[in-house]
Amino acid sequence: MRADIGTGRACDAGLERTITTFRPLSLAPTLAPLQRGRYDPCHHVSRDGAHWRASRPATGPVTYRLAQGGPDTVTARAWGPGAEEFLEHLPHLLCLDEDVSDFTPEHPRIAAAFRRHPGLRMLRTGLIFEALAPAVLEQRVHSVTARASWRTLVRKYGEPAPGPTPVPLRVPPTPEVWRTIPSWEYHRANVDPRRSRTLVTAATRASALERAATMEPVRAARQLCAIPGIGVWTAAEIAQRALGDADALSVGDFHLAAIVGWTLLGRPLDDDAMVEYLEPLRPHRYRAIRLLEITGQARKPAFGPRTPLVDHSRI
């Protein structure tokens, strides 16, 4: 999709770039998957609705601020060594080149959600390990537990974000730092040995993993799943944020199959039935899930077991 993209320019508050698209762009729901909870030390939504985020592209740490100027306009400011790279990559981050002409959902709820939210985009940060670390922490534990572990480790081992942030932000640790965090520090952060081993193993292979950002989704998933402890769920969670993969379905999620079943069929489904039912939506299965989420339709009846809150630091 074409876009009129302004060039980066120096300003008193960093480098700035404005993008005007020829298809609506809804910034808040597009960026939402990047934020790991309300108190994510790498992400903050200010009172004016702007999204502030600290990241680490190849050229160094960056803090960026993205603000919606209109239904087809986004203004970005960036600070730090990675600012220029981030602004150059911004159209790719927001997937301005994605093609939705073949997305023609038949289910009335998905079709209505798409009509209401034509500006939802996928995300393509291109940063594999930055998406991998929090995804591994979220494996098989309640999101409350995972987000607390993420906050603890990033606040201790990340570095202060550059620029005039409205609240203190932290740049995520480098793979080398993740690799050298002592086992007892993972334990104190309520990360069990299985997840910490997966993180450390992935960190030792981070350079090779980053090449997955240039691969087709199927090949990238195979590369990621070659890491012990990373399966289809984790690979999908990474692809949703780093690769702009609109088809990355989080098979194996504790709730997703049941949510899809209750939302679209009025009854629960298991993973195999969900995959079969959503097959006609390829290559946009994840896009359909996101549309249901942002319209508030993705839910299931409040019964059945909840994911337990386990304190691994006391085990």
VENPEKA-V185443 format. One record per run of one state. SS is the DSSP state (alpha for helix, beta for strand, coil for the rest). FROM is the first residue (numbers start at 1). TO is the last residue. If there is no record, write none. Layout:
# VENPEKA-V185443
ss=<SS	SS>
from=<FROM	FROM>
to=<TO	TO>
This chain:
# VENPEKA-V185443
ss=<coil	beta	coil	beta	coil	beta	coil	alpha	coil	beta	coil	beta	coil	beta	coil	beta	coil	alpha	coil	alpha	coil	alpha	coil	alpha	coil	beta	coil	beta	coil	alpha	coil	alpha	coil	alpha	coil	alpha	coil	alpha	coil	alpha	coil	alpha	coil	alpha	coil	alpha	coil	alpha	coil>
from=<1	3	6	9	12	14	22	27	35	43	46	51	58	60	71	73	80	83	94	108	117	128	138	143	158	159	161	170	172	175	181	183	189	193	205	206	215	217	226	232	243	256	265	271	282	285	295	312	315>
to=<2	5	8	11	13	21	26	34	42	45	50	57	59	70	72	79	82	93	107	116	127	137	142	157	158	160	169	171	174	180	182	188	192	204	205	214	216	225	231	242	255	264	270	281	284	294	311	314	315>
